[in-house]
């Protein structure tokens, strides 16, 4: 299967919100992709922030990181190319990791080995924390109805 790379953006937001105790600070950072090549960060913000509290948006940034077949979310990687089985998903995910980080995949569950906290991303030339993706024993294919409906692939780790 020929996989398509889609744009991946980094979204970061900082805001303050008023509570009975006073103003509180909050922030978020995540990566997102879209099959239609757009992501409206203003619309996301309007849907995301808590409308119960008065709030002040401090900063909202969207940075295009590049085009990728996989991108990382919290302890999982997402691919907008649909794989309907574990084998196809794992083969694609392994190719992505090797192309992006080199030969880092560990096949054994070995707590005595020294694991790195970050790996050099050969595409961005920056260090990434990949949340256990280098350990094959952690990989779990998500074949849920939501993934089927959205035609996406998720590998949890």
FIKOLZA-1660 file (N, C-alpha, C; in steps of 0.1 Angstrom, whole numbers, plus 5000, padded with zeros to 4 digits):
% residues 157
   i   px   py   pz ch aa at
   1 5008 4988 5000  A  X  N
   1 5000 5000 5000  A  X CA
   1 5009 5012 5000  A  X  C
   2 5007 5021 4991  A  X  N
   2 5014 5034 4990  A  X CA
   2 5007 5044 5000  A  X  C
   3 5015 5048 5009  A  X  N
   3 5009 5057 5019  A  X CA
   3 5011 5072 5015  A  X  C
   4 5001 5080 5019  A  X  N
   4 5002 5094 5016  A  X CA
   4 5006 5101 5029  A  X  C
   5 5016 5111 5027  A  X  N
   5 5020 5119 5038  A  X CA
   5 5010 5131 5038  A  X  C
   6 5006 5135 5050  A  X  N
   6 4997 5147 5052  A  X CA
   6 5004 5157 5060  A  X  C
   7 5000 5170 5059  A  X  N
   7 5006 5180 5067  A  X CA
   7 5003 5178 5082  A  X  C
   8 5013 5180 5090  A  X  N
   8 5012 5179 5105  A  X CA
   8 5016 5192 5111  A  X  C
   9 5007 5198 5119  A  X  N
   9 5009 5210 5126  A  X CA
   9 5011 5208 5141  A  X  C
  10 5019 5217 5147  A  X  N
  10 5020 5218 5161  A  X CA
  10 5011 5230 5165  A  X  C
  11 5002 5227 5175  A  X  N
  11 4993 5237 5180  A  X CA
  11 4997 5240 5195  A  X  C
  12 4998 5253 5198  A  X  N
  12 5001 5256 5212  A  X CA
  12 4992 5268 5216  A  X  C
  13 4987 5267 5228  A  X  N
  13 4978 5278 5233  A  X CA
  13 4981 5281 5247  A  X  C
  14 4980 5294 5251  A  X  N
  14 4982 5298 5264  A  X CA
  14 4970 5307 5267  A  X  C
  15 4965 5306 5279  A  X  N
  15 4954 5315 5283  A  X CA
  15 4953 5316 5298  A  X  C
  16 4945 5325 5302  A  X  N
  16 4941 5327 5316  A  X CA
  16 4926 5326 5317  A  X  C
  17 4921 5321 5328  A  X  N
  17 4907 5320 5330  A  X CA
  17 4904 5324 5345  A  X  C
  18 4892 5330 5346  A  X  N
  18 4889 5335 5360  A  X CA
  18 4880 5325 5367  A  X  C
  19 4884 5323 5379  A  X  N
  19 4877 5314 5388  A  X CA
  19 4873 5322 5401  A  X  C
  20 4865 5317 5409  A  X  N
  20 4861 5324 5422  A  X CA
  20 4874 5327 5430  A  X  C
  21 4885 5320 5428  A  X  N
  21 4897 5322 5436  A  X CA
  21 4906 5332 5429  A  X  C
  22 4903 5336 5416  A  X  N
  22 4911 5345 5409  A  X CA
  22 4915 5340 5395  A  X  C
  23 4924 5347 5389  A  X  N
  23 4929 5343 5375  A  X CA
  23 4939 5331 5376  A  X  C
  24 4937 5321 5368  A  X  N
  24 4945 5309 5367  A  X CA
  24 4951 5309 5353  A  X  C
  25 4963 5303 5352  A  X  N
  25 4970 5302 5339  A  X CA
  25 4968 5287 5334  A  X  C
  26 4967 5285 5321  A  X  N
  26 4967 5272 5316  A  X CA
  26 4973 5272 5302  A  X  C
  27 4977 5260 5297  A  X  N
  27 4982 5259 5283  A  X CA
  27 4981 5245 5278  A  X  C
  28 4983 5244 5265  A  X  N
  28 4982 5230 5259  A  X CA
  28 4992 5231 5247  A  X  C
  29 4996 5219 5243  A  X  N
  29 5004 5217 5231  A  X CA
  29 5000 5203 5225  A  X  C
  30 4998 5203 5212  A  X  N
  30 4996 5190 5206  A  X CA
  30 4999 5191 5191  A  X  C
  31 4999 5179 5184  A  X  N
  31 5001 5178 5170  A  X CA
  31 4988 5173 5164  A  X  C
  32 4985 5178 5152  A  X  N
  32 4973 5174 5145  A  X CA
  32 4976 5174 5130  A  X  C
  33 4968 5166 5123  A  X  N
  33 4969 5165 5108  A  X CA
  33 4954 5164 5103  A  X  C
  34 4953 5166 5090  A  X  N
  34 4940 5166 5084  A  X CA
  34 4941 5161 5069  A  X  C
  35 4932 5153 5065  A  X  N
  35 4932 5148 5052  A  X CA
  35 4928 5159 5042  A  X  C
  36 4921 5169 5046  A  X  N
  36 4918 5180 5037  A  X CA
  36 4929 5191 5037  A  X  C
  37 4940 5189 5044  A  X  N
  37 4951 5198 5044  A  X CA
  37 4948 5211 5051  A  X  C
  38 4938 5212 5060  A  X  N
  38 4936 5224 5067  A  X CA
  38 4933 5221 5082  A  X  C
  39 4936 5230 5090  A  X  N
  39 4933 5230 5104  A  X CA
  39 4931 5244 5109  A  X  C
  40 4919 5247 5113  A  X  N
  40 4915 5261 5118  A  X CA
  40 4917 5262 5133  A  X  C
  41 4928 5268 5137  A  X  N
  41 4931 5268 5151  A  X CA
  41 4922 5278 5158  A  X  C
  42 4916 5288 5152  A  X  N
  42 4906 5297 5158  A  X CA
  42 4894 5289 5161  A  X  C
  43 4889 5281 5152  A  X  N
  43 4877 5273 5154  A  X CA
  43 4880 5263 5165  A  X  C
  44 4891 5256 5165  A  X  N
  44 4895 5247 5176  A  X CA
  44 4894 5254 5189  A  X  C
  45 4900 5266 5190  A  X  N
  45 4900 5273 5203  A  X CA
  45 4886 5276 5208  A  X  C
  46 4877 5281 5199  A  X  N
  46 4864 5284 5203  A  X CA
  46 4856 5271 5208  A  X  C
  47 4859 5260 5202  A  X  N
  47 4853 5247 5207  A  X CA
  47 4860 5242 5220  A  X  C
  48 4873 5245 5221  A  X  N
  48 4881 5239 5232  A  X CA
  48 4879 5246 5246  A  X  C
  49 4880 5259 5246  A  X  N
  49 4881 5266 5259  A  X CA
  49 4868 5264 5267  A  X  C
  50 4870 5265 5280  A  X  N
  50 4858 5263 5289  A  X CA
  50 4850 5276 5289  A  X  C
  51 4838 5275 5284  A  X  N
  51 4829 5286 5283  A  X CA
  51 4822 5290 5296  A  X  C
  52 4824 5282 5306  A  X  N
  52 4819 5285 5319  A  X CA
  52 4826 5297 5326  A  X  C
  53 4839 5298 5322  A  X  N
  53 4847 5308 5329  A  X CA
  53 4850 5320 5319  A  X  C
  54 4851 5332 5324  A  X  N
  54 4857 5343 5317  A  X CA
  54 4872 5339 5314  A  X  C
  55 4876 5342 5302  A  X  N
  55 4890 5338 5298  A  X CA
  55 4896 5348 5289  A  X  C
  56 4910 5348 5289  A  X  N
  56 4918 5357 5281  A  X CA
  56 4928 5348 5274  A  X  C
  57 4927 5348 5261  A  X  N
  57 4937 5341 5253  A  X CA
  57 4949 5349 5252  A  X  C
  58 4960 5343 5256  A  X  N
  58 4973 5349 5256  A  X CA
  58 4980 5347 5243  A  X  C
  59 4980 5335 5239  A  X  N
  59 4988 5331 5226  A  X CA
  59 4982 5319 5220  A  X  C
  60 4981 5319 5207  A  X  N
  60 4976 5307 5200  A  X CA
  60 4985 5306 5187  A  X  C
  61 4993 5295 5186  A  X  N
  61 5002 5293 5175  A  X CA
  61 4999 5280 5168  A  X  C
  62 5001 5281 5154  A  X  N
  62 5000 5269 5146  A  X CA
  62 5013 5269 5137  A  X  C
  63 5021 5259 5138  A  X  N
  63 5033 5258 5131  A  X CA
  63 5033 5245 5122  A  X  C
  64 5035 5246 5109  A  X  N
  64 5036 5235 5101  A  X CA
  64 5049 5228 5103  A  X  C
  65 5049 5215 5107  A  X  N
  65 5061 5207 5110  A  X CA
  65 5066 5200 5097  A  X  C
  66 5057 5198 5088  A  X  N
  66 5061 5191 5076  A  X CA
  66 5050 5181 5072  A  X  C
  67 5052 5173 5062  A  X  N
  67 5043 5162 5058  A  X CA
  67 5048 5149 5062  A  X  C
  68 5039 5141 5069  A  X  N
  68 5043 5128 5075  A  X CA
  68 5032 5118 5073  A  X  C
  69 5036 5105 5073  A  X  N
  69 5025 5095 5073  A  X CA
  69 5020 5092 5087  A  X  C
  70 5029 5094 5097  A  X  N
  70 5025 5092 5111  A  X CA
  70 5028 5104 5119  A  X  C
  71 5020 5107 5130  A  X  N
  71 5024 5117 5140  A  X CA
  71 5020 5112 5153  A  X  C
  72 5027 5118 5163  A  X  N
  72 5025 5113 5177  A  X CA
  72 5014 5121 5185  A  X  C
  73 5006 5114 5192  A  X  N
  73 4997 5120 5202  A  X CA
  73 5002 5114 5215  A  X  C
  74 4994 5115 5226  A  X  N
  74 4998 5110 5239  A  X CA
  74 4998 5095 5239  A  X  C
  75 5010 5090 5240  A  X  N
  75 5013 5075 5240  A  X CA
  75 5007 5067 5229  A  X  C
  76 5006 5074 5217  A  X  N
  76 5002 5067 5205  A  X CA
  76 5007 5074 5193  A  X  C
  77 5006 5068 5181  A  X  N
  77 5009 5074 5169  A  X CA
  77 4997 5072 5160  A  X  C
  78 4994 5082 5152  A  X  N
  78 4982 5082 5143  A  X CA
  78 4986 5083 5128  A  X  C
  79 4979 5076 5120  A  X  N
  79 4982 5076 5105  A  X CA
  79 4968 5078 5098  A  X  C
  80 4968 5088 5089  A  X  N
  80 4955 5090 5082  A  X CA
  80 4953 5080 5071  A  X  C
  81 4963 5071 5068  A  X  N
  81 4961 5060 5059  A  X CA
  81 4955 5049 5067  A  X  C
  82 4945 5043 5062  A  X  N
  82 4938 5033 5070  A  X CA
  82 4944 5019 5068  A  X  C
  83 4948 5012 5079  A  X  N
  83 4952 4998 5078  A  X CA
  83 4942 4990 5086  A  X  C
  84 4936 4980 5079  A  X  N
  84 4926 4973 5085  A  X CA
  84 4931 4961 5093  A  X  C
  85 4944 4959 5095  A  X  N
  85 4949 4948 5103  A  X CA
  85 4962 4952 5110  A  X  C
  86 4965 4945 5120  A  X  N
  86 4976 4948 5129  A  X CA
  86 4990 4947 5121  A  X  C
  87 4991 4936 5113  A  X  N
  87 5003 4934 5106  A  X CA
  87 5007 4946 5096  A  X  C
  88 4997 4951 5089  A  X  N
  88 5000 4962 5080  A  X CA
  88 5003 4975 5087  A  X  C
  89 4996 4977 5098  A  X  N
  89 4998 4989 5106  A  X CA
  89 5012 4988 5112  A  X  C
  90 5016 4977 5118  A  X  N
  90 5029 4976 5124  A  X CA
  90 5040 4977 5114  A  X  C
  91 5039 4971 5102  A  X  N
  91 5049 4973 5092  A  X CA
  91 5051 4987 5088  A  X  C
  92 5040 4994 5086  A  X  N
  92 5041 5008 5083  A  X CA
  92 5047 5017 5094  A  X  C
  93 5043 5014 5106  A  X  N
  93 5048 5021 5118  A  X CA
  93 5063 5019 5119  A  X  C
  94 5067 5007 5118  A  X  N
  94 5082 5003 5119  A  X CA
  94 5090 5011 5108  A  X  C
  95 5084 5011 5096  A  X  N
  95 5091 5018 5085  A  X CA
  95 5093 5033 5089  A  X  C
  96 5082 5039 5094  A  X  N
  96 5082 5053 5098  A  X CA
  96 5093 5055 5109  A  X  C
  97 5093 5047 5119  A  X  N
  97 5103 5049 5130  A  X CA
  97 5117 5048 5125  A  X  C
  98 5119 5038 5116  A  X  N
  98 5133 5036 5111  A  X CA
  98 5137 5048 5102  A  X  C
  99 5128 5052 5093  A  X  N
  99 5131 5064 5085  A  X CA
  99 5133 5076 5093  A  X  C
 100 5126 5078 5104  A  X  N
 100 5127 5090 5112  A  X CA
 100 5138 5090 5122  A  X  C
 101 5140 5079 5129  A  X  N
 101 5149 5078 5140  A  X CA
 101 5160 5068 5138  A  X  C
 102 5160 5060 5128  A  X  N
 102 5171 5050 5126  A  X CA
 102 5167 5037 5133  A  X  C
 103 5177 5028 5135  A  X  N
 103 5174 5015 5141  A  X CA
 103 5173 5016 5156  A  X  C
 104 5162 5019 5161  A  X  N
 104 5160 5021 5176  A  X CA
 104 5150 5011 5182  A  X  C
 105 5144 5003 5174  A  X  N
 105 5133 4994 5179  A  X CA
 105 5139 4983 5187  A  X  C
 106 5133 4982 5199  A  X  N
 106 5137 4971 5208  A  X CA
 106 5126 4960 5207  A  X  C
 107 5131 4948 5206  A  X  N
 107 5122 4936 5204  A  X CA
 107 5118 4930 5217  A  X  C
 108 5126 4932 5228  A  X  N
 108 5124 4925 5240  A  X CA
 108 5119 4935 5251  A  X  C
 109 5113 4929 5261  A  X  N
 109 5108 4937 5272  A  X CA
 109 5119 4936 5283  A  X  C
 110 5129 4945 5283  A  X  N
 110 5141 4944 5291  A  X CA
 110 5143 4957 5299  A  X  C
 111 5139 4957 5311  A  X  N
 111 5141 4969 5320  A  X CA
 111 5155 4971 5323  A  X  C
 112 5164 4962 5321  A  X  N
 112 5178 4964 5325  A  X CA
 112 5186 4972 5314  A  X  C
 113 5180 4973 5302  A  X  N
 113 5187 4980 5292  A  X CA
 113 5185 4995 5294  A  X  C
 114 5195 5003 5290  A  X  N
 114 5194 5017 5292  A  X CA
 114 5186 5023 5280  A  X  C
 115 5174 5028 5284  A  X  N
 115 5166 5035 5274  A  X CA
 115 5169 5050 5274  A  X  C
 116 5169 5056 5262  A  X  N
 116 5171 5070 5261  A  X CA
 116 5157 5077 5263  A  X  C
 117 5158 5089 5268  A  X  N
 117 5146 5097 5270  A  X CA
 117 5142 5103 5256  A  X  C
 118 5152 5107 5248  A  X  N
 118 5148 5113 5235  A  X CA
 118 5157 5107 5224  A  X  C
 119 5152 5108 5212  A  X  N
 119 5159 5103 5200  A  X CA
 119 5160 5114 5190  A  X  C
 120 5171 5115 5182  A  X  N
 120 5172 5125 5172  A  X CA
 120 5163 5122 5160  A  X  C
 121 5155 5131 5157  A  X  N
 121 5146 5130 5146  A  X CA
 121 5154 5135 5133  A  X  C
 122 5156 5126 5124  A  X  N
 122 5164 5129 5112  A  X CA
 122 5158 5138 5103  A  X  C
 123 5145 5140 5104  A  X  N
 123 5137 5149 5095  A  X CA
 123 5138 5163 5100  A  X  C
 124 5135 5165 5113  A  X  N
 124 5135 5179 5119  A  X CA
 124 5148 5183 5125  A  X  C
 125 5157 5173 5127  A  X  N
 125 5170 5175 5134  A  X CA
 125 5169 5180 5148  A  X  C
 126 5158 5176 5155  A  X  N
 126 5156 5179 5169  A  X CA
 126 5154 5166 5177  A  X  C
 127 5156 5167 5190  A  X  N
 127 5154 5155 5198  A  X CA
 127 5139 5154 5201  A  X  C
 128 5134 5142 5200  A  X  N
 128 5120 5139 5203  A  X CA
 128 5119 5128 5214  A  X  C
 129 5109 5130 5223  A  X  N
 129 5105 5120 5233  A  X CA
 129 5094 5112 5225  A  X  C
 130 5096 5099 5223  A  X  N
 130 5086 5092 5216  A  X CA
 130 5077 5082 5224  A  X  C
 131 5077 5084 5237  A  X  N
 131 5068 5078 5247  A  X CA
 131 5067 5063 5246  A  X  C
 132 5079 5056 5244  A  X  N
 132 5079 5042 5244  A  X CA
 132 5076 5036 5230  A  X  C
 133 5075 5044 5220  A  X  N
 133 5073 5038 5207  A  X CA
 133 5084 5029 5202  A  X  C
 134 5096 5031 5208  A  X  N
 134 5108 5023 5203  A  X CA
 134 5107 5008 5209  A  X  C
 135 5098 5006 5218  A  X  N
 135 5096 4992 5223  A  X CA
 135 5085 4985 5217  A  X  C
 136 5088 4976 5208  A  X  N
 136 5077 4969 5200  A  X CA
 136 5067 4962 5209  A  X  C
 137 5071 4957 5221  A  X  N
 137 5062 4950 5230  A  X CA
 137 5050 4958 5235  A  X  C
 138 5052 4972 5234  A  X  N
 138 5042 4981 5238  A  X CA
 138 5031 4983 5227  A  X  C
 139 5034 4980 5215  A  X  N
 139 5025 4984 5204  A  X CA
 139 5012 4976 5205  A  X  C
 140 5001 4984 5204  A  X  N
 140 4987 4978 5204  A  X CA
 140 4980 4985 5192  A  X  C
 141 4975 4977 5183  A  X  N
 141 4967 4981 5172  A  X CA
 141 4953 4985 5176  A  X  C
 142 4948 4997 5173  A  X  N
 142 4934 5000 5176  A  X CA
 142 4926 4998 5164  A  X  C
 143 4917 4988 5165  A  X  N
 143 4908 4984 5154  A  X CA
 143 4894 4988 5157  A  X  C
 144 4892 4998 5165  A  X  N
 144 4879 5002 5170  A  X CA
 144 4870 5007 5159  A  X  C
 145 4857 5008 5162  A  X  N
 145 4847 5013 5152  A  X CA
 145 4850 5027 5148  A  X  C
 146 4855 5036 5157  A  X  N
 146 4857 5050 5154  A  X CA
 146 4869 5051 5144  A  X  C
 147 4879 5043 5146  A  X  N
 147 4890 5043 5136  A  X CA
 147 4885 5038 5122  A  X  C
 148 4877 5028 5122  A  X  N
 148 4871 5023 5109  A  X CA
 148 4863 5034 5103  A  X  C
 149 4855 5040 5111  A  X  N
 149 4846 5051 5106  A  X CA
 149 4854 5063 5100  A  X  C
 150 4864 5067 5107  A  X  N
 150 4872 5078 5103  A  X CA
 150 4883 5074 5093  A  X  C
 151 4885 5061 5090  A  X  N
 151 4895 5056 5081  A  X CA
 151 4909 5060 5085  A  X  C
 152 4912 5059 5098  A  X  N
 152 4925 5062 5103  A  X CA
 152 4931 5050 5110  A  X  C
 153 4944 5050 5113  A  X  N
 153 4951 5039 5120  A  X CA
 153 4958 5045 5132  A  X  C
 154 4956 5038 5144  A  X  N
 154 4963 5042 5156  A  X CA
 154 4970 5030 5161  A  X  C
 155 4983 5033 5165  A  X  N
 155 4991 5023 5172  A  X CA
 155 4994 5029 5186  A  X  C
 156 4989 5023 5196  A  X  N
 156 4991 5028 5210  A  X CA
 156 5004 5022 5215  A  X  C
 157 5011 5029 5224  A  X  N
 157 5024 5024 5229  A  X CA
 157 5026 5029 5243  A  X  C
% end
